[in-house]
Amino acid sequence: MGNESAVNLIDRIIADAKDAAAKVLADAEASCNSIREATDAQIANKAEQFEKERAQQTKAVIDGYQTRAELDGKKELLRDKRALLDDVFEKTYRRLLDLPTEKREKLYLSILKTEAKANDVVAPAKADREAIVRAASQLPFAVRISEQDADTEAGFILYGGSYEKDCSMKSVLRELRDAEESNVAKILFR
């Protein structure tokens, strides 16, 4: 019986060891599962944070491109509007140059009445000399007509005691443009 007792003791020790090993294994698996769940939660949390950051960065890049595209579009529109205004005023200038002599004479008389003073010297553009001489003769005061032609395509240069006024068609139209460009733009770009 001594052997049987020893076998029983060994069987009990083995059974206890198996139970202890099973408990250690179960505890280890529970611990691993707990660690795995915590790690999975951290990974999911980090993935969510990274996705939010990626979405924000993507939105910022897209917004930046969209803003630049809108600004570029506005610049192009402004450039096109500027080109159209330039064209309108260039055509207006050409039409002024094509005015009949009587109308140009009236225009020059109006400018002389506004800008000239008695004894000023008027240097007409070569092409407008006759019209300006006739216009000057209608002034209620005397001005002198220069023998020298003004270096301008149309209109005249006015010389006073201490001043010089550019009354060329380009200058008159430039002043008109400065004063009326906003109104012209409103008409063109409603």
Backbone hydrogen bonds, N-H to C=O, Kabsch-Sander energy under -0.5 kcal/mol:
donor,donor_aa,acceptor,acceptor_aa,energy
5,S,1,M,-2.3
6,A,2,G,-1.9
7,V,3,N,-2.8
8,N,4,E,-2.6
9,L,5,S,-2.8
10,I,6,A,-2.7
11,D,7,V,-3.1
12,R,8,N,-2.8
13,I,9,L,-2.7
14,I,10,I,-2.9
15,A,11,D,-2.8
16,D,12,R,-3.2
17,A,13,I,-2.7
18,K,14,I,-2.9
19,D,15,A,-2.7
20,A,16,D,-3.0
21,A,17,A,-3.1
22,A,18,K,-2.9
23,K,19,D,-2.6
24,V,20,A,-2.9
25,L,21,A,-3.0
26,A,22,A,-2.9
27,D,23,K,-2.9
28,A,24,V,-2.7
29,E,25,L,-2.9
30,A,26,A,-2.7
31,S,27,D,-2.7
32,C,28,A,-3.0
33,N,29,E,-3.0
34,S,30,A,-2.6
35,I,31,S,-2.8
36,R,32,C,-3.2
37,E,33,N,-2.9
38,A,34,S,-2.4
39,T,35,I,-2.8
40,D,36,R,-3.1
41,A,37,E,-2.5
42,Q,38,A,-2.4
43,I,39,T,-3.0
44,A,40,D,-2.7
45,N,41,A,-2.6
46,K,42,Q,-3.1
47,A,43,I,-2.9
48,E,44,A,-2.3
49,Q,45,N,-2.5
50,F,46,K,-3.2
51,E,47,A,-2.5
52,K,48,E,-2.4
53,E,49,Q,-2.7
54,R,50,F,-2.9
55,A,51,E,-2.7
56,Q,52,K,-2.7
57,Q,53,E,-3.0
58,T,54,R,-2.9
59,K,55,A,-2.6
60,A,56,Q,-2.6
61,V,57,Q,-2.5
62,I,58,T,-2.8
63,D,59,K,-3.2
64,G,60,A,-2.4
65,Y,61,V,-2.6
66,Q,62,I,-2.9
67,T,63,D,-2.9
68,R,64,G,-2.6
69,A,65,Y,-2.7
70,E,66,Q,-2.7
71,L,67,T,-2.7
72,D,68,R,-2.9
73,G,69,A,-2.5
74,K,70,E,-2.6
75,K,71,L,-2.7
76,E,72,D,-2.6
77,L,73,G,-2.6
78,L,74,K,-2.8
79,R,75,K,-2.9
80,D,76,E,-2.8
81,K,77,L,-2.7
82,R,78,L,-2.9
83,A,79,R,-2.5
84,L,80,D,-2.3
85,L,81,K,-2.8
86,D,82,R,-2.9
87,D,83,A,-2.4
88,V,84,L,-2.7
89,F,85,L,-2.7
90,E,86,D,-2.4
91,K,87,D,-2.7
92,T,88,V,-2.3
93,Y,89,F,-2.3
94,R,90,E,-2.4
95,R,91,K,-2.4
96,L,92,T,-2.3
97,L,93,Y,-2.1
98,D,94,R,-1.3
99,L,96,L,-1.2
104,R,100,P,-2.2
105,E,101,T,-2.6
106,K,102,E,-2.0
107,L,103,K,-2.4
108,Y,104,R,-2.9
109,L,105,E,-2.4
110,S,106,K,-2.4
111,I,107,L,-2.2
112,L,108,Y,-2.9
113,K,109,L,-2.6
114,T,110,S,-1.6
115,E,111,I,-3.0
116,A,112,L,-2.4
119,N,142,A,-3.4
120,D,117,K,-2.0
121,V,159,Y,-3.1
122,V,144,R,-3.4
123,A,121,V,-0.6
123,A,157,I,-3.1
125,A,155,G,-2.9
126,K,150,A,-0.6
128,D,125,A,-1.2
129,R,125,A,-0.6
129,R,126,K,-1.0
132,I,128,D,-2.6
133,V,129,R,-2.5
134,R,130,E,-2.4
135,A,131,A,-2.2
136,A,132,I,-2.8
137,S,133,V,-1.6
138,Q,134,R,-0.5
138,Q,135,A,-1.2
139,L,136,A,-1.3
144,R,120,D,-2.9
146,S,122,V,-3.0
146,S,144,R,-0.6
150,A,124,P,-2.8
152,T,150,A,-2.0
156,F,167,C,-0.9
157,I,123,A,-2.2
158,L,165,K,-3.0
159,Y,121,V,-3.3
159,Y,157,I,-0.5
160,G,158,L,-0.5
160,G,163,Y,-2.7
165,K,158,L,-3.2
167,C,156,F,-1.9
167,C,165,K,-0.9
169,M,154,A,-2.1
172,V,168,S,-2.8
173,L,169,M,-2.8
174,R,170,K,-2.4
175,E,171,S,-2.5
176,L,172,V,-2.3
177,R,173,L,-2.9
178,D,174,R,-2.7
179,A,175,E,-2.1
180,E,176,L,-2.7
181,E,177,R,-2.3
184,V,180,E,-2.7
185,A,181,E,-2.8
186,K,182,S,-2.2
187,I,183,N,-1.9
188,L,184,V,-2.7
189,F,185,A,-2.9
190,R,187,I,-0.6
